[in-house]
Amino acid sequence: MRPIFRYTAVALLVGLSFQHSTAAQRSPQLANSSELPPSAEEVASATGILPLLQRLQEITLLTPASINPWEVLSLRQEIVEDVLSSSLQVDATIAQIDNEIAQAGELRGYLADKRDRAINMLNLSSLAIGGTLGIVSSALQLSTNLARAGNATGIVSGTVTSTLSAIGLKEQKGKERQFTFPSKMLAKLFNRPADTNSEYPPAVWEFITSVAPTDPDKITRQERLIRTWVQVKRIDSPDTPSGKVKIEHVTSRPSDNYKLTIDDLEDRGAMLQDLRAKLSLMKRDLGLLLQALPKMPSGSFPR
């Protein structure tokens, strides 16, 4: 009986050791690889929630009798509170971006209306003056004695029409106006100083400056936005003189005294829209993080 008992005890100890080593290998990496989507894992790291989530994952590997239900409740509550706090920070950042978009759009609309009215007046004046002088020129040329006067009137008609057309082409650019709204949410993306109300919460900025799991070039979201803006000609390369001037315009504040054109305001609004869309993905990833919270085994809590 003693040899049989000895072999049984050895087998039991080996089995327990194997189970313990397997759990030890699974628990540190479970939250990173098995259950968390890559985007949710990234946002969990950016917001500082990942250690809490890993601890909660480790607890779920224990037997129900070994689980402390109050620790589980505390961890879940802390995770949910952190997710809610991060979500509100994203909302606050997007709200500031929306305000700047609205103000830039209002000023752009005002300048565009003035430009369109000026161009319409020039076009009508060109038609009226050119048509009138053309008729007079043709009428004068009916008489041999007034032919020279008719030719001169025709020349004047052509000169006036060409002048008004040249003025109309110049007016296409529109007037310039200073952007007086105290916000420059694009400034920090170009490593320019930002105002107090244009700063990003740490978790949001960590998200912008991190690499998206699906990015083919493995560059940060900040770099991806800038590269896209260069490709679609919103700005020139930030290293070029023209690119630096454009960046100063799209990140200007009232104290800079820059006068922006319609194109500057249009580019500024479009770039802010792109930034807003990128930040909205953080809320999606926060939702995925909550969905990835582990389910507790039945019998973990006392009845």
C-alpha positions in Angstrom: 0.0 0.0 0.0 2.8 2.4 0.7 4.3 2.4 -2.8 0.8 3.0 -4.3 0.1 5.9 -1.9 3.5 7.4 -2.7 2.9 7.3 -6.5 -0.6 8.8 -6.1 0.8 11.7 -4.0 3.5 12.4 -6.5 1.0 12.4 -9.4 -1.3 14.8 -7.5 1.6 17.2 -6.7 2.7 17.2 -10.3 -0.8 17.9 -11.5 -1.2 20.8 -9.1 2.2 22.3 -10.1 1.2 22.1 -13.8 -2.1 23.9 -13.2 -0.3 26.6 -11.1 2.3 27.2 -13.8 -0.3 27.4 -16.5 -2.3 29.9 -14.6 0.8 32.0 -13.8 1.7 32.0 -17.5 -1.8 33.0 -18.6 -2.7 35.7 -16.1 -0.2 38.4 -16.9 -0.9 38.3 -20.6 -4.6 37.4 -20.7 -5.7 41.0 -20.8 -3.2 41.9 -23.5 -3.7 39.1 -26.0 -6.6 36.8 -25.5 -9.7 39.0 -24.7 -8.9 42.7 -25.3 -9.1 43.9 -28.9 -5.8 45.7 -29.8 -7.6 49.1 -30.0 -9.2 48.6 -26.5 -5.8 47.5 -25.1 -4.2 50.6 -26.4 -6.8 53.0 -24.9 -6.6 51.0 -21.7 -2.9 51.7 -21.6 -3.3 55.4 -22.5 -5.9 55.9 -19.7 -4.0 54.0 -17.1 -6.7 51.3 -16.8 -4.7 48.4 -18.1 -3.2 47.4 -14.7 -6.6 47.3 -13.1 -8.0 45.2 -16.0 -5.1 42.8 -15.7 -5.7 42.4 -12.0 -9.4 41.7 -12.7 -8.4 39.1 -15.3 -6.1 37.4 -12.8 -8.9 37.1 -10.3 -11.2 35.5 -12.7 -8.7 32.6 -13.1 -9.0 31.7 -9.4 -11.5 29.3 -8.0 -14.8 30.9 -6.9 -14.0 30.1 -3.3 -10.7 32.0 -3.5 -12.3 35.2 -5.0 -12.7 38.2 -2.8 -16.0 39.7 -4.1 -15.3 43.1 -2.6 -12.1 43.4 -4.4 -13.8 42.5 -7.7 -16.5 45.1 -7.1 -13.9 47.7 -6.2 -11.9 47.0 -9.4 -14.9 47.0 -11.6 -16.1 50.3 -10.1 -12.7 51.9 -10.5 -12.5 50.8 -14.1 -16.0 52.1 -15.0 -15.2 55.4 -13.2 -11.9 55.8 -15.2 -13.7 55.0 -18.4 -16.4 57.5 -17.7 -13.8 60.2 -16.8 -11.8 59.6 -19.9 -15.0 59.7 -22.0 -16.0 63.0 -20.5 -12.5 64.3 -21.2 -12.9 63.3 -24.9 -16.3 65.1 -25.0 -14.8 68.2 -23.5 -12.0 68.2 -26.1 -14.4 67.7 -29.0 -16.6 70.5 -27.6 -13.7 72.9 -27.8 -12.9 71.7 -31.3 -16.5 72.1 -32.4 -16.5 75.7 -31.0 -13.4 76.6 -33.0 -14.9 74.9 -36.2 -18.1 76.9 -35.7 -16.3 80.3 -35.3 -14.0 79.6 -38.3 -17.0 78.7 -40.4 -18.9 81.8 -39.4 -16.0 84.1 -40.3 -15.4 82.2 -43.6 -19.1 82.5 -44.5 -19.0 86.2 -43.8 -15.9 86.8 -46.0 -17.3 84.5 -48.7 -20.6 86.4 -48.9 -18.7 89.7 -49.2 -16.5 88.3 -51.9 -19.5 86.9 -53.9 -21.4 90.2 -53.7 -18.3 92.1 -54.9 -17.8 89.6 -57.8 -21.5 89.8 -58.8 -21.4 93.6 -58.8 -18.3 93.5 -61.0 -19.9 91.0 -63.4 -23.1 93.1 -63.7 -21.1 96.3 -64.2 -18.9 94.6 -66.9 -22.0 93.5 -68.7 -23.8 96.8 -68.4 -20.9 99.0 -69.3 -19.5 96.7 -72.0 -22.9 96.2 -73.6 -23.8 99.9 -73.5 -20.4 101.0 -74.9 -20.6 98.3 -77.5 -24.0 99.5 -78.8 -22.7 103.1 -78.9 -19.6 102.0 -80.8 -21.6 100.1 -83.4 -24.0 103.0 -83.8 -21.3 105.5 -84.3 -19.6 103.4 -86.9 -22.8 103.6 -89.0 -21.7 107.1 -90.0 -18.6 107.6 -92.0 -17.8 110.9 -90.2 -18.2 109.2 -86.7 -16.2 106.0 -87.5 -13.2 107.1 -85.6 -15.3 108.0 -82.6 -17.0 104.6 -82.9 -13.6 102.8 -82.9 -12.4 104.8 -79.9 -15.6 103.9 -78.0 -15.0 100.2 -78.9 -11.5 100.4 -77.5 -12.8 102.0 -74.3 -15.4 99.3 -74.0 -12.9 96.6 -74.3 -10.5 98.3 -71.8 -13.3 98.8 -69.2 -14.4 95.2 -69.6 -10.9 93.8 -69.3 -10.2 96.0 -66.2 -13.4 94.8 -64.5 -12.5 91.2 -65.3 -9.0 91.6 -63.8 -10.5 93.1 -60.6 -13.0 90.2 -60.4 -10.1 87.7 -60.6 -8.3 89.5 -57.8 -11.5 89.5 -55.7 -11.7 85.7 -56.0 -9.3 85.4 -53.0 -11.6 87.5 -50.9 -10.8 89.9 -48.1 -8.7 89.0 -45.0 -9.9 89.2 -41.5 -8.3 88.5 -38.1 -9.7 85.3 -36.3 -10.6 86.6 -32.8 -11.8 83.4 -31.3 -9.4 82.4 -28.4 -8.8 78.8 -29.5 -6.0 77.0 -31.3 -6.6 73.3 -31.0 -4.2 72.5 -33.9 -1.3 74.2 -32.3 0.0 71.3 -30.2 -0.1 68.9 -33.1 2.5 71.1 -34.8 4.5 71.5 -31.6 3.5 75.1 -31.2 2.6 76.7 -27.9 -1.0 76.3 -26.9 -3.3 78.5 -24.8 -4.8 77.3 -21.6 -8.2 76.4 -23.2 -6.4 74.7 -26.1 -4.6 72.0 -24.0 -5.4 68.3 -24.2 -6.1 66.1 -21.2 -3.2 63.7 -20.6 -5.2 60.6 -21.6 -6.5 62.2 -24.8 -3.0 63.5 -25.8 -1.6 60.0 -25.1 -4.1 58.6 -27.5 -3.3 61.2 -30.3 0.5 60.6 -30.0 0.2 56.8 -29.9 0.3 54.4 -32.9 -3.0 53.0 -34.0 -2.9 49.2 -34.2 -4.2 49.2 -37.7 -1.8 51.9 -39.1 0.1 50.4 -42.0 3.1 52.6 -41.5 3.2 52.3 -37.7 3.2 56.1 -37.2 1.3 58.0 -34.5 -2.1 59.4 -35.1 -0.5 62.9 -34.9 1.9 62.1 -37.7 -0.8 60.4 -39.7 -3.0 63.6 -39.6 -0.1 65.8 -40.6 0.9 63.5 -43.5 -2.7 63.4 -44.7 -3.0 67.2 -44.7 0.2 67.5 -46.7 -1.1 64.9 -49.2 -4.4 66.7 -49.8 -2.6 70.1 -50.0 -4.2 71.6 -46.9 -0.6 72.6 -45.9 2.8 72.3 -47.5 5.5 70.3 -45.8 6.0 71.7 -42.3 9.8 72.0 -43.1 9.2 74.4 -46.0 8.8 78.2 -45.6 5.3 78.1 -47.1 4.3 75.3 -44.9 5.5 77.2 -41.8 3.5 80.2 -42.8 0.4 78.2 -43.4 0.8 76.4 -40.0 1.1 79.8 -38.3 -2.2 80.9 -39.9 -4.2 77.7 -39.0 -2.9 77.8 -35.4 -3.1 81.5 -34.9 -4.7 83.2 -31.8 -6.0 86.8 -31.6 -2.8 88.2 -30.1 -0.8 87.0 -33.2 -2.6 89.6 -35.3 -2.7 87.4 -38.4 -5.3 88.2 -41.0 -6.7 85.0 -42.4 -8.1 84.4 -45.9 -11.1 82.4 -46.9 -8.8 79.5 -47.8 -7.0 79.7 -44.5 -10.3 79.4 -42.6 -11.5 76.6 -44.9 -8.4 74.6 -44.3 -8.5 75.3 -40.6 -12.0 74.0 -40.3 -11.3 70.9 -42.4 -8.3 70.0 -40.4 -10.2 70.4 -37.1 -12.9 68.1 -38.5 -10.3 65.5 -39.2 -8.9 65.9 -35.7 -12.4 65.6 -34.3 -13.1 62.4 -36.2 -9.8 60.9 -35.0 -10.7 61.6 -31.3 -14.1 60.1 -31.7 -12.5 56.7 -32.2 -11.2 56.9 -28.6 -14.8 56.8 -27.4 -15.4 53.7 -29.5 -12.4 52.0 -28.0 -13.5 52.9 -24.5 -16.8 51.2 -25.3 -14.9 48.1 -26.5 -12.9 48.2 -23.3 -16.0 48.0 -21.2 -17.4 45.2 -23.3 -14.1 43.3 -22.7 -14.5 43.3 -18.9 -14.3 39.6 -17.8 -17.4 37.9 -16.6 -17.1 36.6 -13.1 -17.6 32.8 -12.5 -20.9 31.8 -11.0 -20.7 31.2 -7.3 -18.1 34.0 -6.8 -20.4 36.1 -4.6 -22.2 34.9 -1.5 -26.0 34.5 -1.7 
